[in-house]
Amino acid sequence: MRTRTLLTSLLAAATATGGLLLAAPVPASAASTVEVTTAAQLKTALTAAKPGDTIHLADGTYTGNFKATTPATSSARITLTGSAGAVLTAGGGYGLHLDGASHWTVSGLTVTGGQKGIVIDAAKGVIVDGVTVHGLDMEGVHFRNSSTDGVIRNARIYDTGNDGRGMGEGVYVGTANTLSDRSDRIQILDNTIGPDVGGENVDIKEGTTGAQIIGNTFDGSGLTGANYDDSWVDVKGNEVLVQDNAGTRTSNDGYQTHTQQPGWGCGTVFKDNKSTLTGATGATQLAIDVTNFSSGCRTTVTSTNTVTAGKGLTNIPVTS
């Protein structure tokens, strides 16, 4: 009897909808916001995160090394967020490691006290936005192991390289002495890097292509000269755009290009950068020092770049 009544009801519904039986939508797994107040909760939340989730950190100190390995998607990102008062403090190792964690957004928080600040490995589309990174033995933020299409923007990075080996780059893209790390199309936008960064403010390694370095403010007062770090930016990758940046306090040059591997360090475009070289004491003292210019390895320096003090704008022909 109940079956016949149910069938009658379904047929009536079908008639009312023009003969179509409309199935009720199946609810998707709902994204959640996880509120975190302790280091243990943070580690649990990083492990349990699902695409679409947000992990929100209360202000406070989170001591330890924190790692995320779950990938999200471009349409359902995972977000780790907090204010600058939410401080990840590592006693060594990496403060925050996104290992295969594609399409994460990390925003607002502070990372300090470790060997390296934020390390992105084998992850696509990671966005690091508005963070503060400081007080590190080595580099601040590192995109490596073929992490592609990542963004670091609106960040404050200072006081790195405290182990004294000159390995304290602010933002590091790729891996030295290899072409297998294709960390391509990394955008470095509107950051303030320095003072006391113990390597280049930005280092773009051979094997990487398409980085964009735009709208940043550089302070090279921490340059030590170790490992040839005597400029704000060193470009060894290909097809890099360097635009609308402003730099002060360098030991030698503002920007440099190099060929560390054959066919690399080529295709860089410099435009609309402002370089102040007051106090530089190095040999060349150029705003843009192109060490590898040739017909097969072109670099473009436009006349919209400017320099104050030092020994000149560049060592190659300037284009209009």
Residue, then its C-alpha position, 0 to 999 in steps of 0.5 A: m500500500r505504501t509503495r503504491t502511494l509513493l508511486t502515485s505521488l512520484l507520478a503526480a510530481a512528474t506530471a507537474t514538472g512536464g513529465l520529468l522526475l527531478a532528483a533532489p540535489v546531493p549536498a557536497s561536502a561542506a567546506s569548513t573554517v577551523e579555529v586554531t589556538t594551539a600548535a597541536q591544533l594547528k598540526t591537526a588542522l593542517t593534516a585534516a584540511k580539505p579543499g575549500d577549508t579555511i584554517h584561522l589562527a588566533d593571535g599567539t605563538y605556535t612553536g614547532n615545524f608545521k607542514a601541509t601535504t594535502p593538495a587543494t584545487s584552483s576552484a576550492r583553495i585551502t587557506l591558512t590565515g591569521s594576523a601578524g600576531a599569529v606567529l609560527t616560531a621554529g627552533g630550526g628546520y622550516g617554519l612552514h613547509l607546503d610539500g605538494a600542497s598545491h593551491w593553498t593560500v597563506s595570508g597575514l601570519t608571521v614566520t620566524g626562528g627557523q632555518k628557513g621561513i616558508v618553503i614551497d615544494a612541488a606545489k602549483g598555484v600557492i599564494v603567499d599574501g601579506v605575511t611577515v618573515h624574519g629572524l631566520d638562519m637562511e632564506g625567507v621564502h623558497f619556491r623549489n622542486s618545480s613549484t609553478d605559478g606561485v605568488i608572493r605578494n605584500a610580504r615583509i621579509y627581513d633579518t635573514g641569513n643569520d648563520g653567517r654563510g651568505m645564504g639568506e635570500g629574501v625570496y629564492v626561486g629554483t635550485a642552484n646548479t641544476l636545470s631540473d627544478r622548473s619552478d616557473r612563472i613565480q610572481i614576486l609582487d609589492n613586497t618589502i624586502g630588507p633590511d638585514v637580508g643576508g643574501e640577495n633580496v631576490d634570487i632567480k635560479e637557472g632552470t626557471t622561466g617566466a618569473q615576474i618581479i614587480g612593485n617591490t621595495f628592496d633594502g640591501s643593507g644586509l649584503t655580505g658579499a659571500n656567494y657573490d651576493d652584491s645586488w638586490v636581485d640576481v637573475k639566472g633564469n630565463e624570460v624574467l620581467v623586472q619592473d617598477n621596483a625601488g632599491t636602496r643600500t647595496s654593496n655594489d649593483g642594483y640588479q645583475t644577470h648571470t649565465q650559470q648554465p649555457g642558455w640560461g640567464c637570458g631574455t630579462v626585461f628591466k623597465d621602470n625601476k628606480s635604483t639608489l646606489t648611494g654608499a655602494t663600494g663595489a667594483t661596478q656600481l651599476a643599477i643594472d649589471v648585465t654580465n652575459f649579454s650576447s646576440g644569443c642571450r639578450t637582455t632589455v634595459t629601457s630608458t625608463n629605468t633611473v639611477t642615483a649615485g653609483k657609476g651608471l645605469t647599465n653596461i649594455p645599450v638602452t632601448s627607448 
